Amino acid sequence: MSELQFTPAQERAIHCIDTNVAVSAGAGSGKTRVLVQRFLYLVSRGASHPEETVLPREILAVTFTRKAAAEMRDRIRREMERKLEAGQDRAYWEQQLKGLDQAQIGTIHSFCSSLLRANPVECGLDPDFTVMEETDHDEFLATEVRNSLRRLLHEQDEAACLLCDEYGSRSLLEQTVSLLQKGFTLTVGTAAHIYQEAVAESDREAERLQAVLTPDFVSACSPVNRALLEAKLEQIRNALSDITKQENLELFQAVGKSLKRTGKNKADIDRVKQGLDLLLSRPINLKALSLAPAWETFLLQMQENIRMQKQKLGLLAFDDLEDLALALLETHPAVLDKCRRQFRYIMVDEFQDTNDRQRQLVYLLCGGNKDILQGNRLFVVGDGKQSIYRFRGADVSVFARVRNEITAAGGELIQLNDNFRTVDSVLQLCNGVFPELMGTEETRDVYYEALQSHREAGPQPEFCLHCYAKDLSAEEARRAEADWLAIRLRELHGAGLAYRDMAILLQNMTHVSLLTEALQKHKVPCAVVDGRGFYDRIEVQDLLNLFSFAVNPHDNLNLAGVLRSVYMGLDDETLTRIHLALGEMNKENRAASLSGTSVTTNGTSANSGTAETDNKPISLWDFLLKVKTDLDSTASSDLTESVDGVRSAVLALSLNAKAALHRAVTLLRQILSAGTVLNLPDFCRELQNLLHPETILAMQCDGAEQLANLRKFFRLAHEFSSQRQGGIRDFVTRVTRLQKAKNKEAAATVAADDAVQVMTVHKSKGLEFPLVAVPYLDAPFQNDDQNAVFHPVLGLGISLRDAAGKLVPGKVLEQIREENKTKEEEEKIRLLYVALTRAKDRLVLSGIRKDTKNPSTATHWLNWLDQGLECNSTLAERKEIRVAPSTVSGEGDTSASPVPELSEEMKRHLLEGAAPLETYGGRGMNRFSASSLNTYDTCPRRYYYQFIENIPPLDTREKQGKRLPPDVLGSLVHQVLEQYAKWRMENGFAEDDTVWTAYYRDAAEELANGRFDLTQEAETMLREYLHSDLYHSFASKQKFAEYEFQVQLQDGEHRFLITGFIDAVAEISRGELVIIDYKSGQPPREGEVRNGYAWQLALYKMALERLLQIKGKDSLSVTGASLHFLRNRSEWVLPGQDYRQEILQVCREIAGKKTENDFAHNMEQCPYCPFAYMCNK
């Protein structure tokens, strides 16, 4: 069809403007072109008839995505420019072209947002509200539900406590967040009524079974059922008189399982079995009856809390936009009248993916009645066969309703079934299979309408079935299937088809790694266009592991991932030896603990003097540090004689493996040090300087994609830092949460000159490709396992714990799951239809099936297509391939790609990046943290180990006994005080012990692995401090918590950059700021002055003064700074002298030192120093 030609149906859809129109547009039928031409027709009529002029702003065009809106606007603009260039009616088209920018072409949510912002008084909103993206809304809900639940439990709220006892706080939180994400409308009392009826139904069923189960009934049964019932009939009838007893329920269950569906009365037996099942559900429904009111009360409280918090913060979700816009139009007739006068024509695209709330909005705009379609200005386009967004709330029945109401009111129903995209052979397959799957009755919400081909027949679709023997696993068969597909695509490429014209469409990304491995192995270039896979990409996981290591080096799993990554390049053999040796060492530690001895650093045993020792398992990181010390200090030939047998197993590695291990630990020390002192953006830059990831990733097989994802990860980190002022730990927490939540963040894509595109079917919607391959047709559908679901008709469905403690669904949830299962299967049929109709010229289909005599009855794409082809084998070229062990490709080397060989220039560059910072001891910028100067004052030698050599401190928990190490204690206390301060500032400085206690428990879980017996000291310290006069002297006036700063000091040719965090800043009186720094260590003796404390506070004061100067805050001044010692609630106030020169002198002193011996040691600190084990005193 040429650009200017239209089919009769298309012509009617473009020019029919005097009535409501519903267009059912099949795949490839040119609906986007129809929408554009209809818009142009409406705005063109005034050129010859000025009285019929329609301005672009008088048309409301609603699209499904922002991308579709931009494309539609762009195509309309190009058409208008073409008419302008033609010269006819030039002035008219100039006016219309200028007015295009005012046209409402966008998503339903962009329309709702603009409507609410234009009417802030009527809708009661600040017009500067923020619309949360889906990810941010999910995170907001999780945070607010957690906070509200804590508060309710603290208040001993009856409903919250009852539900917590039943489900546990974690499960209750997850169920509540899920319900709030999907939305619900509850009325108190409705849920209880449903379960009351369910219990009554069970009681009635017991009476019915009493009447049914008689000797006459038993005599009519098959022999096997008769024998069972004759033996138990009296017992069953007695049990039916009291169905509340557990032993009677167990009898019903046993009988129900034993009854067979045989004999002449098998229909009656079926009914008896169903009746017994109904009796078994009574205890659950009875329990639901008692819990339903609590659920209603609790959820309504949560819903109101969320609403108030959104209002307070000026936040809205997409559903809120629809709700508020609908309420605005319903309750303010003047606003509705204004909109109806403005929009003379309304066009809605992809109507099959709308919901009923959106329909109500459209109906109001059309005729002022949300329930009845009035007026004649509506034009909707959709295709029920392509409705695949139910998980986002789309309801395909809405399109069916609107279509029926338009035709019932005398409007037009236009079918666009002419397909201009796909060759006839592929359409024949669709027309042969889908009528049976979808049905053809026009009374259905979705029915199949045959597609008419406008292209000649192409190659037959290929349908390849991989049958695998019972001694093979499904994954091995999938690997063989992936190999076959890669080889087939390579063959087609050899026949002249470009890789860029091929697309592989998947139901989900579960097995994408097998596919990409096969494509790479067979030299088929590919680009994964994954709408859900960013956080699952291996290069992103490697980065997350690195960031996680910087936050917590003692997480063995993260560290193992780092060591195995391309940045460290340790092979599986080396890692296995390390883990085996670590396990042996910890095994020896445990044995020593039981015998009352302890294992020393070099592996020997020493009597601990007590029967109860505190030998804790050492982490992988501690073990690697020990191994590196051995590597550094011992000649290779003497290794096994100088260290214990456990570590000698690692040290007996090859020279290459030991070099790689040594390099890895050296780099990781630097990364750990950077993570300690740098903010998030600087840490990202330091990682790039240390590891040169772009160089390494560029040399991987899919280097371009990995580089794109690397840059995207760093960009997200920078955005997180700038928008949320978050640090490394905060960023790791957020990314980990998004990863666990299966966040839909898209992997970065790269422009490939010639590569096969791999994507989900959802991602392919609206696209077309010369060749489409759909593998893994046998992939099972995911089950609905939600334990609490709201249904607009059935109500709230919940799960309850049975006598064994297992969560089982109540009656309503069972009904919802059954309905959802049916609707999910229907949508999977439509998803398959979308996949097949993306193909223009060729279609390749494949799946696996176990080679057995009994055919599979599972519900999946493979069986659906196979059954359709059995009826008409000419629709596709069907082939079967037997997958035997010999045909399955090997697992392949799944370890990380080795670090590539580099040029001498690149090696020098890498060595420079891994070396100590050039500025140390030189004339560049020397970097210090405020706390590091305090460490230098305490012991210069310790400063050298910690901040110059970047040696992580030895875990001193064995020495601490039943106490936390000082650094962990300090981190825990600071984290709780920071979080509690931020909560108080956000909540009007309210005080709530349950809030800080919850923060304390979270911190103890994170920092002390939940060892609350070790954190009691911290809890006591916090409790006494938070209730002290010292704390209350500033807490209600606090302005900042954990404030990050940088101060630059100049001393001749030396420049020093001082960084740090100020624990708290408070405005004690108008315009007067004071600084507070928390200390969990031992307070100084009375009259004692510690220079380190003075330097630290003086730097804080200088930093804050500099900040106020930069921001022009002349009305504010820093009048004081003090340390708060939590152990005895005492205060040390910074004296009034100027410490600037003193600090410069210390910085010059440190910068002038080079070696370990230049840094003196303070013997008094040795008993408390985590570096004492290596100090050359």
Residue pairs with C-beta under 8 A, 6 or more apart in sequence:
1 7
1 30
1 420
1 454
6 14
6 34
6 37
7 416
7 418
9 414
9 415
9 416
9 417
9 418
10 30
10 33
10 34
10 416
10 418
12 412
12 414
13 21
13 23
13 34
13 38
13 381
13 414
13 416
14 34
14 37
14 38
14 41
15 38
15 41
16 412
16 414
17 38
17 41
17 42
17 345
18 376
19 376
19 410
19 411
19 412
20 366
20 373
20 375
20 376
20 377
20 378
20 379
20 406
20 409
20 411
20 412
21 378
21 379
21 380
21 406
21 411
21 412
21 413
21 414
22 351
22 380
22 382
22 402
22 403
22 406
22 407
22 411
22 412
22 413
22 414
23 31
23 34
23 379
23 380
23 381
23 382
23 414
23 415
23 416
24 382
24 383
24 384
24 403
24 413
24 414
24 415
24 416
24 449
25 31
25 34
25 381
25 382
25 383
25 416
26 383
26 385
26 415
26 416
26 417
26 418
26 419
26 449
26 451
27 383
27 385
27 386
27 419
27 421
27 422
27 451
27 833
27 834
27 837
28 419
28 420
28 421
28 422
28 451
28 768
28 837
29 416
29 417
29 418
29 419
29 420
29 451
30 416
30 418
30 420
31 349
31 381
31 383
31 416
32 68
32 71
32 72
32 75
32 349
34 381
34 416
35 61
35 72
35 347
35 349
35 381
36 72
36 75
36 76
36 79
38 347
38 379
39 59
39 61
39 72
39 76
39 347
40 76
40 79
40 80
42 54
42 59
42 345
43 54
43 55
43 56
43 59
43 96
44 83
45 52
45 53
45 54
46 52
46 53
46 54
46 92
47 89
47 92
47 93
54 344
54 345
55 96
55 99
55 102
56 96
56 99
56 100
56 102
56 103
57 99
57 102
57 103
57 104
57 342
58 342
58 343
58 344
58 345
59 103
59 104
59 343
59 344
59 345
59 346
59 347
60 104
60 111
60 343
60 345
60 346
60 347
60 365
61 69
61 72
61 103
61 104
61 105
61 106
61 347
61 349
62 106
62 107
62 108
62 111
62 346
62 347
62 348
62 349
62 362
63 69
63 72
63 105
63 106
63 107
63 349
63 350
64 107
64 349
64 350
64 353
65 107
66 106
66 107
66 110
68 349
68 350
68 766
69 105
69 106
69 107
69 110
72 105
72 349
73 100
73 103
73 105
76 100
76 103
76 105
77 97
77 100
80 93
80 96
80 97
80 100
81 97
83 89
83 93
84 90
84 93
84 94
84 97
104 111
104 114
104 343
108 322
108 354
108 358
108 361
109 131
109 318
109 321
109 322
111 325
112 321
112 322
112 324
112 325
112 361
113 131
113 321
115 325
115 328
115 329
115 335
115 339
116 123
116 125
116 127
116 129
116 321
116 324
116 325
116 328
117 127
117 129
119 328
119 332
119 335
120 126
120 127
122 328
122 332
122 335
123 324
123 327
123 328
125 314
125 316
125 324
126 314
128 314
129 314
129 315
129 316
130 313
130 314
130 315
130 316
131 316
131 317
131 318
131 321
132 140
132 315
132 316
132 317
134 318
134 744
135 738
135 743
135 744
135 745
137 181
137 317
137 318
138 177
138 181
138 741
139 734
139 737
140 310
140 315
141 177
141 180
141 181
141 306
142 173
142 177
142 737
144 305
144 306
144 309
145 173
145 176
145 177
145 180
145 302
145 306
146 173
147 995
148 301
148 302
148 305
148 306
149 160
149 164
149 169
149 172
149 173
149 176
150 994
150 995
150 998
151 992
151 994
151 995
152 159
152 160
152 298
152 301
153 160
153 161
153 164
153 169
153 994
154 992
154 993
154 994
157 298
157 301
158 294
159 293
159 294
159 295
159 297
159 298
159 301
160 298
162 291
162 294
163 172
163 291
163 294
163 295
163 298
164 172
166 291
166 800
166 801
167 175
167 787
167 801
167 807
171 787
175 786
175 787
175 788
176 298
176 299
176 302
176 788
178 786
178 788
179 299
179 788
179 789
179 790
180 302
180 303
180 306
182 393
182 789
182 790
183 319
183 393
183 790
184 299
184 303
184 790
184 796
185 790
185 792
186 296
186 299
186 300
186 790
186 796
187 296
188 293
188 296
188 297
188 300
189 293
189 296
190 296
190 795
191 292
191 293
191 295
191 296
191 795
191 796
191 812
192 289
192 292
192 293
192 296
194 292
194 794
194 795
194 811
194 812
195 285
195 286
195 288
195 289
195 292
195 810
195 811
195 812
196 289
198 281
198 282
198 285
198 288
198 289
198 810
198 811
199 282
199 285
199 286
199 289
201 278
202 243
202 278
202 279
202 281
202 282
202 285
203 243
203 282
205 275
205 278
205 279
206 240
206 241
206 243
206 279
207 240
208 275
209 240
209 272
209 275
209 276
209 279
210 237
210 240
210 241
212 268
212 271
212 272
212 275
213 229
213 233
213 236
213 237
213 240
213 272
215 233
217 229
217 265
217 268
218 225
218 226
218 229
218 230
218 233
219 226
220 263
220 264
220 265
220 268
221 229
221 263
221 265
221 269
222 260
222 262
222 263
222 264
222 266
224 260
224 262
225 259
225 260
225 262
225 263
225 269
228 255
228 258
228 259
229 236
229 255
232 251
232 255
235 251
236 251
236 252
236 255
239 245
239 247
239 248
239 251
239 252
240 248
242 248
243 249
243 252
243 279
243 282
244 282
246 803
249 279
249 280
249 282
249 283
252 276
252 279
252 280
253 276
253 280
255 276
256 273
256 276
256 277
256 280
259 269
259 272
259 273
260 269
261 269
261 270
261 273
262 269
263 269
281 810
281 811
283 802
283 803
284 800
284 802
284 808
284 809
284 810
284 811
285 810
285 811
287 800
287 801
287 810
288 798
288 800
288 810
288 811
288 812
291 798
291 800
292 796
292 798
295 788
295 796
295 798
296 796
299 796
309 315
310 316
310 317
310 320
316 324
319 393
322 357
322 358
322 361
323 357
325 361
326 357
326 360
326 361
326 364
326 370
328 335
329 335
329 336
329 339
329 361
329 364
329 365
330 336
330 364
330 370
336 364
336 365
336 368
339 365
340 365
340 368
343 365
343 377
344 377
345 377
345 379
346 362
346 365
346 366
346 377
346 378
346 379
347 379
347 380
347 381
348 354
348 362
348 378
348 379
348 380
348 381
349 381
349 382
350 381
350 382
351 380
351 381
351 382
351 398
351 399
351 402
352 382
352 383
352 384
352 386
352 387
352 394
352 396
352 399
353 382
353 387
353 388
353 389
353 392
353 394
353 396
354 394
354 395
354 398
354 399
355 393
355 394
355 395
355 398
356 395
356 398
358 398
359 398
359 401
359 402
360 370
360 371
361 370
362 378
363 369
363 370
363 371
363 372
363 373
363 374
364 370
366 373
366 374
366 375
366 377
366 378
367 373
367 374
367 375
368 374
372 405
373 402
373 405
373 406
373 409
376 411
378 406
378 411
380 399
380 402
380 403
380 406
382 399
384 396
384 399
384 400
384 445
384 446
384 447
384 830
385 434
385 438
385 446
385 448
385 449
385 830
385 833
386 765
386 830
386 833
386 834
387 394
387 396
387 399
387 446
387 827
387 830
388 761
388 762
388 765
388 827
388 830
388 831
388 834
389 762
390 396
390 823
390 824
390 827
396 445
396 446
397 445
399 445
400 444
400 445
400 446
403 413
406 412
406 413
407 413
415 449
417 449
417 450
417 451
417 452
418 451
418 452
418 454
419 427
419 451
419 452
419 453
419 454
419 837
420 454
420 455
421 455
421 768
421 837
421 840
422 451
422 453
422 455
422 837
422 839
422 840
423 453
423 455
423 456
423 457
423 458
423 459
423 840
423 841
424 453
424 455
424 456
424 457
424 458
425 457
425 458
425 459
425 460
425 461
426 458
426 461
426 836
426 837
426 839
426 842
426 843
427 451
427 452
427 453
428 453
428 457
428 875
429 461
429 836
429 843
429 875
429 876
430 451
430 833
430 836
430 837
431 450
431 451
432 868
432 871
432 872
432 875
433 864
433 865
433 868
433 869
433 875
434 448
434 829
434 833
435 448
435 450
436 867
436 868
436 871
437 448
437 829
437 864
437 868
438 444
438 446
438 447
438 448
438 826
438 829
438 830
438 833
439 446
439 447
439 448
440 447
440 448
440 449
441 447
446 826
446 830
451 837
458 841
458 842
459 841
459 842
460 875
460 876
460 877
461 842
461 843
461 844
461 845
461 875
461 876
461 877
462 488
462 842
462 843
462 844
462 845
462 846
462 876
462 877
462 879
463 845
463 846
463 865
463 869
463 876
463 877
463 878
463 879
464 481
464 484
464 844
464 845
464 846
464 847
464 878
464 879
464 880
464 881
465 846
465 847
465 848
465 849
465 862
465 866
465 878
465 879
465 880
465 881
466 477
466 480
466 481
466 484
466 846
466 847
466 848
466 849
466 880
466 881
466 883
467 848
467 849
467 850
467 851
467 880
467 881
467 882
467 883
468 474
468 476
468 477
468 480
468 848
468 849
468 850
468 851
468 882
468 883
469 851
469 882
469 883
469 884
469 885
470 850
470 851
470 852
471 885
472 883
472 884
472 885
472 888
474 848
474 850
475 514
476 883
476 885
476 888
477 848
477 883
477 888
478 511
478 514
478 776
478 848
479 514
479 518
479 888
479 889
480 848
480 881
480 883
480 887
480 888
480 889
481 775
481 776
481 846
481 847
481 848
481 883
482 511
482 514
482 515
482 517
482 518
482 519
482 775
483 518
483 521
483 522
483 889
484 846
484 881
485 504
485 515
485 518
485 773
485 775
485 844
485 846
486 518
486 519
486 521
486 522
486 524
487 522
488 773
488 844
489 499
489 502
489 519
489 524
489 756
489 771
489 773
489 844
490 522
490 523
490 524
492 502
492 771
492 842
493 499
493 502
493 524
497 770
497 771
497 842
498 754
499 524
499 525
499 526
499 754
499 755
499 756
500 752
500 753
500 754
500 755
500 756
500 757
501 769
501 770
501 771
502 756
502 757
502 769
502 770
502 771
502 772
502 773
503 756
503 757
503 758
503 759
503 764
503 767
503 769
503 771
503 772
503 773
503 838
504 515
504 526
504 756
504 757
504 758
504 759
504 772
504 773
504 774
504 775
505 759
505 760
505 761
505 764
505 772
505 773
505 774
505 835
505 838
506 512
506 515
506 758
506 759
506 760
506 761
506 774
506 775
506 776
507 760
507 761
507 776
507 779
507 828
507 831
507 861
508 532
508 760
508 779
508 782
509 530
509 532
509 533
509 536
509 760
510 779
511 776
511 779
512 528
512 530
512 533
512 758
515 758
515 775
516 526
516 528
516 702
516 758
517 892
518 889
519 525
519 526
519 756
519 758
520 526
520 701
520 702
521 889
521 892
524 756
525 752
525 754
525 755
525 756
526 702
526 755
526 756
526 757
526 758
527 702
527 705
527 749
527 750
527 752
527 755
527 756
527 757
527 758
528 702
528 705
528 747
528 758
528 759
529 746
529 747
529 749
529 757
529 758
529 759
529 763
530 537
530 746
530 747
530 758
530 759
530 760
530 763
531 744
531 746
531 759
531 760
531 762
531 763
532 742
532 743
532 744
532 745
532 746
532 760
533 746
533 747
534 540
534 709
534 712
534 743
534 745
534 746
534 747
534 748
535 541
535 544
535 735
535 738
535 739
535 743
535 745
536 739
537 706
537 709
537 747
539 697
539 706
539 709
539 710
540 709
540 713
541 561
542 561
542 562
542 565
542 566
542 567
543 693
543 710
543 713
544 732
544 735
544 736
544 739
545 558
545 559
545 561
545 562
545 565
546 562
546 565
546 567
546 671
546 687
547 675
547 683
547 728
547 731
547 732
547 735
548 555
548 558
548 732
548 736
549 555
549 558
549 559
549 562
549 621
549 668
549 671
549 672
549 675
550 671
550 672
550 674
550 675
550 676
550 683
550 728
551 675
551 728
551 729
551 732
552 558
553 559
553 619
553 621
553 668
553 672
553 952
554 619
554 620
554 621
554 622
554 955
555 619
556 619
556 620
556 621
559 619
559 620
559 621
559 668
560 575
560 579
560 620
562 568
562 668
563 570
563 575
563 578
563 664
564 570
564 572
564 575
564 895
564 896
565 896
566 696
566 697
566 700
566 896
566 897
566 899
567 667
567 691
567 693
567 696
567 899
568 660
568 663
568 664
568 667
568 668
568 896
569 660
569 664
569 896
569 897
569 898
569 899
570 657
570 660
570 661
570 664
570 896
571 657
571 895
571 898
572 895
573 657
574 653
574 657
574 660
574 661
577 649
577 650
577 653
578 620
578 623
578 624
578 627
578 650
578 661
579 620
580 649
581 623
581 646
581 647
581 649
581 650
582 618
582 620
582 623
584 646
584 649
585 599
585 603
585 618
585 623
585 644
585 646
585 647
586 617
586 618
588 599
588 603
588 646
589 598
589 599
589 615
589 616
589 617
589 618
590 615
590 617
592 598
592 599
592 605
592 613
592 615
593 613
593 614
593 615
596 607
596 608
596 609
596 610
596 611
596 612
596 613
597 605
597 606
597 607
597 608
597 613
598 605
598 606
598 608
598 613
598 615
598 958
599 605
599 615
600 606
601 626
601 1173
602 643
602 644
603 643
603 644
603 645
603 646
603 647
604 644
613 958
614 957
614 958
614 960
614 961
614 962
615 958
616 955
616 957
616 958
618 955
619 955
621 668
621 952
622 954
622 955
623 647
624 661
624 664
624 665
624 668
625 665
625 951
625 952
625 954
626 647
627 647
627 650
627 651
627 661
627 665
628 661
628 662
628 665
628 666
629 1174
630 639
630 642
630 643
630 647
630 651
631 651
631 658
631 661
631 662
632 662
634 642
634 643
636 655
639 648
639 651
639 652
640 648
640 651
640 652
643 651
650 661
651 658
653 661
663 914
666 914
667 690
667 691
667 914
669 949
669 950
669 951
669 952
670 690
670 914
670 950
671 686
671 687
671 690
672 950
672 952
673 947
673 950
674 682
674 683
674 686
674 687
674 690
675 683
675 728
677 927
677 929
677 932
677 947
677 1059
678 686
678 728
678 1059
679 721
679 727
679 728
679 1044
679 1059
680 717
680 718
680 720
680 721
680 726
680 727
680 728
680 731
681 717
681 718
681 721
683 728
684 714
684 717
684 718
687 693
688 694
688 714
689 913
690 913
690 914
691 913
692 909
692 910
692 913
693 710
694 707
694 710
695 902
695 906
695 910
696 899
696 900
697 703
697 706
697 707
697 710
698 704
698 707
699 897
699 900
700 706
700 897
701 897
704 750
704 752
705 747
705 748
705 749
705 750
707 750
708 747
708 748
708 749
708 750
709 747
709 748
711 748
712 747
712 748
716 735
717 731
720 726
720 730
720 731
720 734
721 727
721 731
724 730
725 1044
726 734
727 1044
738 745
757 769
761 831
761 834
761 835
761 838
762 831
764 834
764 835
764 838
765 834
767 838
768 838
768 839
768 840
769 838
769 839
769 840
770 839
770 840
770 841
770 842
771 839
771 841
771 842
771 843
771 844
772 835
772 836
772 838
772 839
772 842
772 843
772 844
773 843
773 844
773 845
773 846
774 832
774 835
774 836
774 843
774 844
774 845
774 846
774 861
775 845
775 846
775 847
776 846
776 847
776 848
777 845
777 846
777 847
777 860
777 861
777 862
777 865
778 847
778 848
778 849
778 858
778 860
778 861
778 862
778 863
779 860
779 861
780 858
780 860
781 824
781 825
781 828
781 859
781 860
784 817
784 820
784 821
784 824
787 798
787 799
787 807
787 809
787 813
788 796
788 797
788 798
788 799
788 813
789 796
789 797
789 813
789 816
789 817
789 820
790 796
790 797
791 797
791 812
791 815
791 816
791 819
794 812
794 815
794 816
794 819
795 812
796 812
797 809
797 810
797 812
797 813
797 814
797 815
797 816
797 817
798 809
798 810
798 812
798 813
799 807
799 808
799 809
799 810
799 813
800 807
800 808
800 810
801 807
801 808
802 808
809 817
825 859
828 861
829 864
832 861
832 864
832 865
836 843
845 865
845 876
847 861
847 862
848 862
848 883
849 856
849 862
850 856
851 882
856 863
857 863
868 875
869 875
869 876
869 878
902 910
916 948
917 927
918 924
919 925
919 926
919 927
920 926
920 948
920 1151
921 1151
921 1152
921 1153
921 1154
923 1053
923 1054
924 1055
925 1055
925 1056
925 1057
926 1054
926 1055
926 1056
926 1057
926 1147
926 1150
926 1151
927 1056
927 1057
927 1058
927 1059
928 947
928 1056
928 1057
928 1058
928 1059
928 1147
928 1150
929 947
929 1058
929 1059
929 1060
930 1058
930 1059
930 1060
930 1095
930 1096
930 1099
930 1100
931 1060
931 1096
932 943
932 946
932 947
933 1058
933 1092
933 1095
933 1096
933 1099
933 1143
933 1146
933 1147
934 1090
934 1092
934 1093
934 1095
934 1096
935 942
935 943
935 946
935 947
935 1092
936 943
936 1092
936 1146
936 1150
937 1090
937 1091
937 1092
937 1095
937 1146
938 1092
938 1162
938 1165
939 1161
939 1162
939 1165
939 1169
940 1159
940 1160
940 1161
940 1162
941 1156
941 1159
941 1160
941 1161
941 1162
941 1171
941 1175
942 1161
942 1162
942 1165
942 1169
942 1171
943 1150
943 1159
944 1153
944 1156
944 1158
944 1159
945 951
945 1171
945 1174
945 1175
946 953
946 1171
949 1156
951 1171
951 1174
953 967
953 1170
953 1171
954 1170
954 1171
954 1173
954 1174
955 965
955 1170
956 965
956 1170
957 964
957 965
962 1013
962 1014
963 969
963 1014
963 1017
964 972
964 1008
964 1014
964 1015
964 1017
964 1018
965 1170
966 1080
966 1081
966 1168
967 1170
968 1007
968 1008
969 1017
969 1018
969 1080
970 1080
970 1081
971 1003
971 1007
972 1000
972 1003
972 1004
972 1007
972 1008
972 1015
972 1018
973 1018
973 1021
973 1022
973 1078
973 1080
973 1126
974 1042
974 1063
974 1078
974 1080
975 999
975 1003
975 1007
976 996
976 999
976 1000
976 1003
976 1018
976 1022
977 1022
977 1041
977 1063
977 1064
977 1078
978 1041
978 1042
978 1063
979 996
979 999
979 1003
980 995
980 996
980 999
980 1026
981 1035
981 1038
981 1041
981 1064
982 1041
983 995
983 999
984 990
984 991
984 1035
984 1038
985 1038
985 1039
985 1041
989 1035
989 1036
989 1038
993 1023
993 1026
996 1022
996 1026
997 1019
1000 1015
1000 1018
1000 1019
1000 1022
1001 1012
1004 1010
1004 1011
1004 1012
1004 1015
1004 1018
1008 1014
1008 1015
1018 1080
1021 1080
1021 1126
1021 1127
1022 1126
1024 1126
1024 1129
1025 1031
1025 1124
1025 1126
1025 1129
1028 1129
1030 1124
1030 1129
1030 1130
1030 1131
1031 1124
1031 1129
1034 1064
1034 1066
1034 1068
1034 1074
1034 1076
1035 1066
1037 1066
1037 1067
1037 1068
1038 1064
1038 1065
1038 1066
1039 1065
1039 1066
1039 1067
1039 1073
1040 1062
1040 1064
1040 1065
1041 1063
1041 1064
1042 1061
1042 1062
1042 1063
1043 1061
1043 1062
1043 1065
1043 1104
1044 1059
1044 1060
1044 1061
1045 1059
1045 1060
1045 1061
1045 1062
1045 1100
1045 1103
1045 1104
1045 1107
1046 1057
1046 1058
1046 1059
1046 1103
1047 1057
1047 1058
1047 1059
1047 1099
1047 1102
1047 1103
1047 1106
1048 1055
1048 1056
1048 1057
1048 1058
1049 1055
1049 1056
1049 1057
1049 1058
1049 1140
1049 1143
1049 1144
1049 1147
1050 1056
1051 1144
1051 1147
1051 1148
1054 1147
1054 1148
1054 1151
1056 1144
1056 1147
1056 1151
1058 1099
1058 1103
1058 1143
1060 1096
1060 1099
1060 1100
1060 1103
1062 1075
1062 1077
1062 1100
1062 1103
1062 1104
1063 1076
1063 1077
1063 1078
1064 1075
1064 1076
1064 1077
1064 1078
1065 1073
1065 1074
1065 1075
1065 1076
1065 1104
1066 1073
1066 1074
1066 1076
1067 1073
1067 1116
1068 1074
1068 1119
1068 1120
1071 1115
1071 1116
1071 1117
1072 1116
1072 1117
1072 1119
1073 1104
1073 1116
1073 1117
1073 1118
1073 1119
1074 1118
1074 1119
1074 1120
1074 1121
1074 1122
1075 1097
1075 1100
1075 1101
1075 1104
1075 1118
1075 1120
1075 1121
1075 1122
1076 1121
1076 1122
1076 1123
1076 1124
1077 1096
1077 1097
1077 1100
1077 1121
1077 1122
1077 1123
1077 1124
1078 1123
1078 1124
1078 1126
1079 1123
1079 1124
1079 1125
1079 1126
1080 1126
1080 1127
1081 1125
1081 1127
1082 1125
1082 1127
1083 1125
1083 1127
1083 1128
1083 1130
1083 1132
1084 1090
1084 1093
1084 1132
1089 1135
1091 1142
1093 1123
1093 1132
1094 1134
1094 1135
1094 1139
1095 1139
1095 1142
1095 1143
1095 1146
1097 1121
1097 1122
1097 1123
1097 1134
1098 1121
1098 1134
1098 1139
1098 1140
1098 1143
1099 1143
1100 1121
1101 1118
1101 1121
1101 1134
1102 1140
1104 1118
1105 1117
1105 1118
1108 1114
1108 1116
1108 1117
1108 1118
1120 1133
1120 1134
1121 1133
1121 1134
1122 1131
1122 1132
1122 1133
1122 1134
1123 1131
1123 1132
1124 1130
1124 1131
1125 1131
1125 1132
1153 1159
1156 1176
1157 1176
1161 1175
1161 1177
1163 1177
1166 1172
1166 1175
1166 1177
1169 1175
